[in-house]
Amino acid sequence: MKCDNMSICIVTFKERATMVRNLVNNIRQQVPEHVDILLAINGNNAEEMTNEYRQDMLRLSLVYPKVYPIFCPEFKSLCKLWNTLVIYSKTEYNFIICDDVHYSNPAAYSQILNTVNSSFDEFFTINGEFSHFVCTKTMLHKLNYFDERLSGFGE
């Protein structure tokens, strides 16, 4: 089955607010407007999410079309956030990208779709990095999702 759309899923937290604003801006300038961007906005460990930060992320979501925030006021593992993003996306294929990745290739989205449509792989990393990868809802469901017991980033 041909894939003609995938969601872009981003995990972020307070210290990366500037990075995620730049990332969303770059993506919106280079990716078709119909593509959903889902933001998993993570709380910091043992720290309450401030209203200022929450409002900042809500404003970011309102500036651009089809940007949907998912707030986790308390710290959640990266695996939990990845699972949540894929569960809430409307598409089978999901492009997971970390907030500190520089998105500068205008052809990247179409190249990833071409890779999906030529390989039909349900999971693959981009440039061999785990800071940006593609996975399907079906694959995650078959594997029972990413292991949320791995609470630290990079585990």
N, C-alpha and C positions, 0 to 999 in steps of 0.2 A: 504494500500500500504506500502510495506516494505521500511524503510529508511536505506540506506547503507552509507550515507555521509551527513555531515552537515558542514557549515562554522563556523569558530571560529572568533568572532567579538570582538575587543578590543577598548576601548576609552582611550585616554591618552592626556597628556599635558606636557609642558616643564619641570616642576618640577618633573615629574615622568619618565624622560628619562631612568635613570638607571633601575628603576623597570620594565619598558616595555621591555627593552633589555633582562633582566633576564627572564621575563615571556615568551617572544617569544622563547628564547633559550630553556627553559624548555619544552615548548609545542613541539617545533620541535624535541627534543630528544625523546619524548614519544608518539607522534601522527603520524599516517601515513603521508608520504610526499605528497600524493595527496590531502590532506585536505587544503583548502584555509584558510589563516589568513588575515582578513581585519583589518586595523588599522585606526581608526578615530582619526586624530591628531588635537587637538583643540588648537586654539589660546587663549592667556590669555586676560582677560578683560582689555580694554584700554591700550594694549601693543602690539606693532608690533612683528610679528613672525620673529625671527632672521634667517639670512641665515645659520648660524652655526647649529641651531636646525633643520631647514628644511633639511640640508645636512646630519645631523646625522640620522634622521629618514629615509631618502632615502637610506643611507648606510645600515641601519638595514634591510630594505626591499630587498636589493640586496644580503645580506649575506645568507639568507635562501630562499629555493624555495617556491613559491606560497604565498608570503607575499605582500599584496597590500595596499599601503597607500592612504588615502583620507585626503587631507589637508583642514582645515578650518582656514584661516589666522586670522580671527576675532573670538572672543569667541562665541560659540553656546551652547545652552542648552543641557543637557545630553539626554533629550528626542529627540531632533533634531538629535543628533549623532546616537542614537540607531536606529531611523527610517532610517537614511541614510545608515547605515551599512546593515540593512536587505534589503533595496531596492536594493543595489548594490551587494548583495551576489548572487551566482548562485544556491544556494540550498534552498529548502523549509524550512528545519529546520536550525535554527541558534543558536549557543551557544554564548551568550553574556557574556563577562567576563571583570571585571574591572582590570585596570593595576596593582593594589596593591594586587591582589590575588596571593597566592603562589600555583603554579601548580606543585604538586609533586607526584601524584598518576598515575603511568603508565597505569593503567586500567581505568582511569576516562572517557576518550573519548568513549571507548567501552561500559562502564557501562551506560553512558548517551544514547548511541544509543540503548542499550537493553531496557532502560526505555521507550524511544520513541516507539520502536517496540512492547512493551508489553502493553502500555497504550494508545498510539495514542493521548495523550494529546497535544494540540496545544500550551500550555504555562505551564511551571512549574519552580519553583525555585529549587535550589540545596542547600541542608542543610538549607532550610528555609530562605536563604539570597537573597537579591536583588542585591548583588554584582556579582552574576553569576546565569544566568537563561537561559532557552531555550524557543524560540518562533518561530512560523511559519510566513511566509509571508502572508498566507491566513488569519490567525487570526488577524494579524495587519491590513490588508486591511478591513476586516469585521468591526473592531472597529474604523476605520478611524485613525489608528496609535496612538502612544503615544502623549499626549497633549504637544505640543511644547511651549505653553504659560508658562509652568512651567520652568522658566529659571534657577533657582538655582539647584545645585547638591543636590540630596536627597529629592526633593520636590515631 
